[in-house]
């Protein structure tokens, strides 16, 4: 790595987000997936064909952003037509969400394949992909609850919190185990979960909506059993992953640090309970959802960067302190501080502004640090470093320089073709500048030309 790329990380509005040593460790980072499911292997046939049909001028990070836009539009449609999550979606809205989720799934799988195809895999791609997935995971879980018309009740809160915590634990596992898991087994993973959401939406289209709310026993419906099963399975896999990560730690000190890191994630869920119990979702559902999502995603982004830079994972994430303070005010404020009806709007507005500023500054500064240090760009479509390396290797192996060519042409019985010099200079194989006088060499001054049989 060139010396001019080892500068100190940039200072954003809220400080540095990557250490100098972390930037150096990024150079040797290699992404290791947790294995594919049977559904992944089957869908790879379609995904590979899809990627091969894409132009090489389409950057992998562009696919990632397009995929996120699809998932964002899907949750936007849900919240516009059912902000309280208790109304049945109409047929056009449901089909639009299904199509957007399928596009999101395809683009989410294609961005990594496009990066490997163009030899552009980098930690920047992981930062963008997993960072945006921290939002999309919550979007998909909310769509499930909205499809079942749960409303903003405890079941919705519990499922979203489980999805958030699972995303954090995946990044925590990568930090300690150096493997990013995308599946619980060969039979169940991210792809299966995405198909489940799409099939559930399609199931409600064909007059099966009432089937989900069919009472089985003591006011327990089919949707209640389904959501309860999803929650229990999520809690079980989270507990298993936590035990796995702690067991990987070699000594007691590292085990203690890993445990405290998990406690930091769990404490965020505890404050979310206060936020939800305040009833603010029933008053301002969309604003509350925005604050809810962006607060947890700040933690996910910070853990994501630590996963590949190997900077120390924090026990407590200070950027979400405004959310914690706001949750306390919203829950205890009406009793202790005699807050008025307009106070929740002010609290949510302040938290939303803080979360937006921090997320933007964190993303822009971190992306700029990585791009500058690795000598890459956000939307590049060719590996400049590998091209330069091939050129330099060619020059070194052949020892092609202007002086060598001139000397060989004068000492050997070889053909001297000035047009070849021009061509090699144009392609960049020769770094030296050809003197202008070389192009005006008189015929008498050139070596004798002999036809080579």
C-alpha positions as CSV (number, residue, x, y, z in Angstrom):
1,X,0.0,0.0,0.0
2,X,1.3,3.4,-0.9
3,X,2.4,5.7,1.8
4,X,0.0,8.4,0.7
5,X,-2.9,6.1,1.5
6,X,-2.0,5.5,5.1
7,X,-3.1,9.0,6.3
8,X,-5.1,9.3,9.5
9,X,-8.8,8.7,9.2
10,X,-10.9,11.7,8.5
11,X,-12.6,13.5,11.4
12,X,-16.4,13.8,11.0
13,X,-18.9,15.9,12.8
14,X,-18.8,13.4,15.7
15,X,-15.2,12.3,15.6
16,X,-13.3,9.5,13.9
17,X,-15.2,6.3,13.1
18,X,-12.3,4.1,12.1
19,X,-8.8,4.0,13.8
20,X,-5.6,4.1,11.9
21,X,-4.8,0.5,12.8
22,X,-8.3,-0.4,11.7
23,X,-7.7,1.0,8.2
24,X,-4.6,-1.0,7.9
25,X,-6.4,-4.2,9.0
26,X,-9.0,-3.5,6.3
27,X,-6.4,-4.2,3.7
28,X,-6.2,-7.9,4.7
29,X,-9.9,-8.4,5.2
30,X,-11.5,-11.4,3.5
31,X,-15.2,-12.0,3.6
32,X,-16.2,-15.5,4.7
33,X,-19.9,-16.5,4.2
34,X,-21.5,-19.0,6.5
35,X,-22.5,-21.4,3.7
36,X,-25.5,-21.6,1.3
37,X,-28.9,-23.3,1.9
38,X,-30.5,-25.6,-0.6
39,X,-32.7,-22.8,-1.7
40,X,-29.6,-20.6,-2.3
41,X,-28.1,-23.3,-4.5
42,X,-31.2,-23.6,-6.5
43,X,-31.7,-19.8,-6.9
44,X,-28.0,-19.5,-7.9
45,X,-28.9,-20.7,-11.3
46,X,-31.2,-17.8,-11.9
47,X,-28.9,-15.3,-10.1
48,X,-25.9,-16.3,-12.1
49,X,-27.8,-15.9,-15.4
50,X,-29.1,-12.5,-14.2
51,X,-25.6,-11.3,-13.4
52,X,-24.2,-12.5,-16.7
53,X,-26.8,-10.4,-18.5
54,X,-25.8,-7.3,-16.6
55,X,-23.4,-4.9,-18.3
56,X,-19.9,-4.7,-16.9
57,X,-20.4,-0.9,-16.6
58,X,-22.9,-1.4,-13.8
59,X,-21.1,-1.0,-10.4
60,X,-21.8,-3.6,-7.7
61,X,-22.5,-0.9,-5.1
62,X,-25.1,0.5,-7.5
63,X,-27.0,-2.8,-7.4
64,X,-26.9,-2.7,-3.6
65,X,-28.4,0.7,-3.5
66,X,-31.1,-0.2,-6.1
67,X,-32.0,-3.3,-4.0
68,X,-32.3,-1.1,-0.9
69,X,-34.6,1.3,-2.8
70,X,-36.9,-1.6,-3.6
71,X,-37.1,-2.7,0.0
72,X,-37.7,0.9,1.1
73,X,-40.5,1.4,-1.4
74,X,-42.1,-1.8,-0.2
75,X,-42.3,-0.6,3.4
76,X,-43.4,2.8,2.2
77,X,-46.4,1.3,0.4
78,X,-47.3,-0.6,3.5
79,X,-47.1,2.5,5.8
80,X,-49.0,4.7,3.4
81,X,-51.9,2.4,3.0
82,X,-51.8,1.0,6.6
83,X,-49.8,3.2,8.9
84,X,-51.4,1.5,12.0
85,X,-50.6,-2.0,10.5
86,X,-54.2,-3.1,11.1
87,X,-55.8,-2.7,7.7
88,X,-55.9,-5.2,4.9
89,X,-53.9,-4.2,1.8
90,X,-55.6,-4.0,-1.6
91,X,-54.6,-6.3,-4.4
92,X,-52.5,-3.7,-6.4
93,X,-50.5,-2.7,-3.2
94,X,-49.9,-6.3,-2.3
95,X,-48.7,-7.3,-5.8
96,X,-46.4,-4.2,-5.9
97,X,-44.8,-5.1,-2.6
98,X,-44.2,-8.7,-3.7
99,X,-42.6,-7.5,-6.9
100,X,-40.4,-5.0,-5.1
101,X,-39.3,-7.7,-2.6
102,X,-38.4,-10.1,-5.4
103,X,-36.3,-7.4,-7.0
104,X,-34.7,-6.6,-3.7
105,X,-33.8,-10.3,-3.2
106,X,-32.4,-10.6,-6.7
107,X,-30.3,-7.4,-6.5
108,X,-29.1,-8.3,-3.0
109,X,-27.8,-11.6,-4.3
110,X,-26.4,-10.1,-7.5
111,X,-24.3,-7.3,-6.0
112,X,-21.7,-9.7,-4.6
113,X,-21.7,-11.8,-7.7
114,X,-21.2,-8.7,-9.9
115,X,-18.3,-7.6,-7.6
116,X,-16.6,-11.0,-7.9
117,X,-17.2,-11.0,-11.7
118,X,-15.5,-7.6,-12.0
119,X,-12.9,-8.4,-9.3
120,X,-14.1,-5.5,-7.2
121,X,-14.8,-7.2,-3.9
122,X,-13.9,-4.9,-1.0
123,X,-14.9,-4.1,2.6
124,X,-16.7,-1.1,1.2
125,X,-19.2,-3.5,-0.4
126,X,-19.7,-5.2,2.9
127,X,-20.2,-1.9,4.7
128,X,-22.9,-0.9,2.2
129,X,-24.5,-4.3,1.8
130,X,-24.8,-5.2,5.5
131,X,-25.4,-1.7,6.6
132,X,-28.5,-1.4,4.3
133,X,-29.6,-4.9,5.2
134,X,-29.9,-3.7,8.8
135,X,-32.8,-1.5,7.6
136,X,-34.3,-4.0,5.1
137,X,-34.4,-6.8,7.8
138,X,-36.7,-4.5,9.9
139,X,-38.8,-3.6,6.8
140,X,-39.5,-7.3,6.0
141,X,-40.4,-8.1,9.6
142,X,-42.8,-5.2,9.7
143,X,-44.4,-6.3,6.4
144,X,-45.1,-9.7,7.9
145,X,-46.8,-8.1,10.9
146,X,-48.7,-5.7,8.6
147,X,-49.9,-8.6,6.4
148,X,-51.3,-10.3,9.4
149,X,-52.9,-6.9,10.5
150,X,-51.3,-7.2,13.9
151,X,-51.2,-3.4,14.5
152,X,-48.5,-1.9,16.6
153,X,-48.9,-4.4,19.4
154,X,-46.6,-6.4,21.5
155,X,-46.2,-9.2,18.9
156,X,-45.1,-6.6,16.3
157,X,-42.6,-5.1,18.7
158,X,-41.3,-8.5,19.8
159,X,-40.7,-9.8,16.2
160,X,-39.0,-6.6,15.1
161,X,-36.8,-6.6,18.2
162,X,-35.8,-10.2,17.5
163,X,-34.9,-9.3,13.9
164,X,-32.8,-6.4,15.1
165,X,-31.0,-8.4,17.7
166,X,-30.3,-11.2,15.3
167,X,-28.7,-8.8,12.8
168,X,-26.5,-7.4,15.6
169,X,-25.5,-10.9,16.7
170,X,-24.6,-11.8,13.1
171,X,-22.1,-8.9,13.0
172,X,-20.9,-9.7,16.6
173,X,-20.3,-13.3,15.4
174,X,-18.3,-12.2,12.4
175,X,-16.1,-10.0,14.7
176,X,-15.2,-13.0,16.9
177,X,-15.6,-16.0,14.5
178,X,-14.6,-14.2,11.2
179,X,-17.6,-15.8,9.5
180,X,-20.8,-13.9,8.5
181,X,-23.7,-16.3,8.9
182,X,-26.7,-15.9,6.6
183,X,-28.5,-19.1,7.6
184,X,-29.5,-21.2,10.6
185,X,-29.1,-24.5,8.6
186,X,-29.0,-25.9,5.1
187,X,-32.8,-25.6,5.1
188,X,-33.4,-22.1,6.5
189,X,-31.7,-18.9,5.8
190,X,-32.2,-15.4,4.5
191,X,-33.5,-16.5,1.1
192,X,-36.1,-18.7,2.6
193,X,-37.2,-15.9,5.0
194,X,-37.6,-13.6,2.0
195,X,-39.7,-16.1,0.1
196,X,-41.8,-16.7,3.1
197,X,-42.8,-13.0,3.2
198,X,-43.6,-13.0,-0.5
199,X,-45.7,-16.2,-0.3
200,X,-47.5,-14.8,2.8
201,X,-48.5,-11.7,0.9
202,X,-49.6,-13.8,-2.1
203,X,-51.6,-16.0,0.2
204,X,-53.7,-13.1,1.4
205,X,-54.4,-12.0,-2.2
206,X,-56.4,-15.1,-3.1
207,X,-59.2,-14.7,-0.6
208,X,-57.3,-16.4,2.1
209,X,-57.0,-13.4,4.4
210,X,-59.7,-14.7,6.7
211,X,-57.9,-18.0,7.0
212,X,-55.0,-16.3,8.8
213,X,-57.5,-15.1,11.4
214,X,-59.3,-18.3,11.9
215,X,-59.7,-19.1,15.6
216,X,-58.2,-22.4,16.6
217,X,-58.6,-22.4,20.4
218,X,-59.4,-19.7,23.0
219,X,-59.2,-16.8,20.6
220,X,-55.8,-18.0,19.3
221,X,-55.7,-17.6,15.5
222,X,-53.5,-19.2,12.9
223,X,-51.6,-16.0,12.5
224,X,-50.9,-15.9,16.3
225,X,-49.5,-19.4,16.1
226,X,-47.4,-18.6,13.1
227,X,-45.9,-15.4,14.6
228,X,-45.3,-17.0,18.0
229,X,-43.4,-19.9,16.2
230,X,-41.3,-17.4,14.3
231,X,-40.5,-15.6,17.6
232,X,-39.5,-18.7,19.5
233,X,-37.3,-19.9,16.7
234,X,-35.6,-16.5,16.5
235,X,-34.9,-16.5,20.2
236,X,-33.5,-20.0,20.1
237,X,-31.1,-19.2,17.2
238,X,-30.0,-16.0,18.9
239,X,-29.2,-17.9,22.1
240,X,-27.3,-20.5,20.1
241,X,-25.3,-17.9,18.2
242,X,-24.4,-16.1,21.5
243,X,-23.2,-19.3,23.1
244,X,-21.2,-20.2,20.0
245,X,-19.5,-16.8,19.9
246,X,-18.5,-16.9,23.6
247,X,-17.2,-20.4,23.3
248,X,-14.9,-19.4,20.4
249,X,-13.2,-16.8,22.7
250,X,-9.9,-18.3,23.9
251,X,-9.5,-16.8,27.4
252,X,-11.6,-15.5,30.3
253,X,-10.9,-11.9,29.5
254,X,-12.1,-12.2,25.9
255,X,-15.1,-14.1,27.0
256,X,-16.0,-11.3,29.5
257,X,-15.5,-8.7,26.8
258,X,-17.7,-10.6,24.4
259,X,-20.4,-11.0,27.0
260,X,-20.4,-7.3,27.7
261,X,-20.8,-6.6,24.0
262,X,-23.9,-8.7,23.9
263,X,-25.2,-7.0,27.0
264,X,-24.8,-3.7,25.2
265,X,-27.1,-5.0,22.4
266,X,-29.6,-6.3,24.9
267,X,-29.7,-3.0,26.8
268,X,-30.8,-1.4,23.5
269,X,-33.8,-3.8,23.4
270,X,-34.6,-2.8,27.0
271,X,-34.8,0.9,26.1
272,X,-36.9,0.0,23.1
273,X,-39.4,-1.6,25.5
274,X,-39.8,1.8,27.2
275,X,-40.1,3.5,23.8
276,X,-42.8,1.1,22.7
277,X,-44.7,1.0,26.0
278,X,-45.0,4.8,26.0
279,X,-47.8,4.4,23.3
280,X,-46.1,6.8,20.9
281,X,-46.6,4.3,18.0
282,X,-50.4,4.7,18.4
283,X,-50.1,8.5,18.2
284,X,-47.3,9.0,15.6
285,X,-46.7,5.6,13.9
286,X,-44.5,6.7,11.0
287,X,-42.3,9.1,13.0
288,X,-42.0,6.5,15.7
289,X,-41.0,3.8,13.2
290,X,-38.4,6.1,11.7
291,X,-36.8,6.7,15.1
292,X,-37.1,3.1,16.0
293,X,-35.4,1.8,12.9
294,X,-32.6,4.4,12.6
295,X,-31.6,4.0,16.3
296,X,-31.0,0.3,16.0
297,X,-29.3,0.7,12.6
298,X,-26.7,3.1,14.1
299,X,-25.6,0.2,16.4
300,X,-25.6,-2.2,13.4
301,X,-23.5,0.1,11.3
302,X,-20.9,0.6,14.1
303,X,-20.7,-3.2,14.7
304,X,-20.4,-3.8,11.0
305,X,-17.4,-1.5,10.7
306,X,-15.8,-3.2,13.7
307,X,-16.4,-6.6,12.2
308,X,-14.0,-5.9,9.3
309,X,-11.7,-3.3,10.8
310,X,-11.3,-5.3,14.0
311,X,-11.5,-2.1,16.1
312,X,-12.8,-2.8,19.6
313,X,-16.5,-3.4,19.8
314,X,-18.0,-0.9,22.2
315,X,-20.0,-2.1,25.2
316,X,-22.4,0.9,25.0
317,X,-23.1,2.8,21.9
318,X,-23.1,6.5,22.8
319,X,-24.7,7.8,19.6
320,X,-28.0,6.2,20.6
321,X,-28.0,8.0,24.0
322,X,-30.6,10.5,22.7
323,X,-32.9,7.6,21.9
324,X,-32.4,6.2,25.4
325,X,-33.1,9.6,27.0
326,X,-36.1,10.1,24.7
327,X,-37.5,6.7,25.6
328,X,-37.3,7.6,29.3
329,X,-39.0,10.9,28.7
330,X,-41.7,9.4,26.6
331,X,-42.5,6.7,29.2
332,X,-42.1,8.6,32.5
333,X,-42.7,12.1,31.2
334,X,-46.5,12.3,31.4
335,X,-46.3,11.3,35.1
336,X,-43.1,12.9,36.4
337,X,-42.6,15.9,34.1
338,X,-46.2,16.7,33.2
339,X,-45.5,16.6,29.5
340,X,-48.2,18.0,27.2
341,X,-49.7,16.2,24.2
342,X,-47.3,18.0,21.8
343,X,-44.2,16.9,23.7
344,X,-43.9,13.5,22.0
345,X,-43.7,15.3,18.6
346,X,-40.8,17.4,19.9
347,X,-39.0,14.4,21.4
348,X,-39.3,12.4,18.2
349,X,-38.3,15.3,16.0
350,X,-35.1,15.9,18.0
351,X,-34.1,12.2,18.0
352,X,-34.9,11.9,14.3
353,X,-32.7,14.9,13.5
354,X,-29.8,13.5,15.6
355,X,-30.1,10.0,14.1
356,X,-30.2,11.4,10.5
357,X,-27.1,13.6,11.1
358,X,-25.1,10.9,12.7
359,X,-26.0,8.3,10.2
360,X,-25.1,10.5,7.2
361,X,-21.9,11.7,8.8
362,X,-20.9,8.2,9.8
363,X,-21.6,6.8,6.3
364,X,-20.0,9.5,4.3
365,X,-16.8,9.7,6.5
366,X,-16.3,6.0,6.7
367,X,-16.9,5.4,3.0
368,X,-14.5,8.2,2.2
369,X,-11.8,6.7,4.6
370,X,-12.1,3.3,3.0
371,X,-12.1,4.6,-0.6
372,X,-9.1,6.9,0.1
373,X,-7.1,4.2,1.9
374,X,-7.7,1.4,-0.6
375,X,-7.5,3.6,-3.6
376,X,-11.0,2.7,-4.8
377,X,-14.2,4.7,-5.6
378,X,-17.8,4.1,-4.6
379,X,-19.1,3.3,-8.1
380,X,-16.0,2.1,-9.9
381,X,-16.5,-0.7,-12.5
382,X,-12.9,-1.7,-13.2
383,X,-10.1,-2.7,-10.9
384,X,-7.6,0.0,-11.5
385,X,-5.0,-1.5,-9.2
386,X,-5.1,-4.9,-10.9
387,X,-4.8,-3.3,-14.3
388,X,-1.8,-1.3,-13.2
389,X,-0.3,-4.3,-11.6
390,X,-0.6,-6.3,-14.9
391,X,1.0,-3.5,-16.8
392,X,3.9,-3.2,-14.4
393,X,4.4,-6.9,-14.3
394,X,4.5,-6.9,-18.1
395,X,7.1,-4.1,-18.2
396,X,9.3,-5.7,-15.6
397,X,9.2,-9.2,-17.1
398,X,10.0,-8.0,-20.6
399,X,12.2,-5.1,-19.4
400,X,10.7,-2.9,-22.1
401,X,12.1,0.6,-22.1
402,X,12.9,3.1,-24.8
403,X,16.6,2.7,-24.3
404,X,16.5,-1.1,-24.5
405,X,14.5,-1.1,-27.7
406,X,16.9,1.4,-29.3
407,X,20.0,-0.5,-28.1
408,X,18.5,-3.9,-29.3
409,X,17.6,-2.4,-32.6
410,X,21.1,-1.1,-33.2
411,X,23.0,-4.1,-32.0
412,X,20.9,-6.9,-33.3
413,X,19.6,-7.9,-36.7
414,X,16.0,-7.2,-35.7
415,X,13.3,-5.1,-37.3
416,X,12.8,-1.7,-35.9
417,X,9.2,-0.6,-36.2
418,X,8.4,2.8,-34.7
419,X,4.7,2.1,-34.9
420,X,5.1,-0.6,-32.3
421,X,6.6,2.0,-29.9
422,X,3.6,4.2,-30.5
423,X,1.2,1.4,-29.9
424,X,2.9,0.2,-26.7
425,X,3.1,3.8,-25.3
426,X,-0.6,4.3,-26.1
427,X,-1.6,1.1,-24.2
428,X,0.6,2.1,-21.2
429,X,3.1,-0.7,-21.4
430,X,5.9,1.8,-21.7
431,X,5.9,4.4,-19.0
432,X,8.8,6.5,-20.4
433,X,7.9,9.3,-22.7
434,X,9.1,8.6,-26.3
435,X,11.2,11.6,-27.4
436,X,9.5,13.5,-30.3
437,X,12.7,13.1,-32.3
438,X,12.2,9.4,-32.4
439,X,9.2,9.9,-34.7
440,X,11.3,11.9,-37.1
441,X,14.2,9.6,-37.5
442,X,15.4,9.7,-41.0
443,X,15.5,6.5,-43.0
444,X,19.3,6.7,-43.1
445,X,19.6,7.0,-39.4
446,X,17.5,3.8,-38.7
447,X,19.0,0.4,-38.5
448,X,18.9,-1.8,-41.5
449,X,15.6,-3.7,-41.9
450,X,15.7,-7.4,-42.5
451,X,12.6,-9.5,-43.3
452,X,12.3,-12.2,-40.6
453,X,11.2,-15.5,-42.2
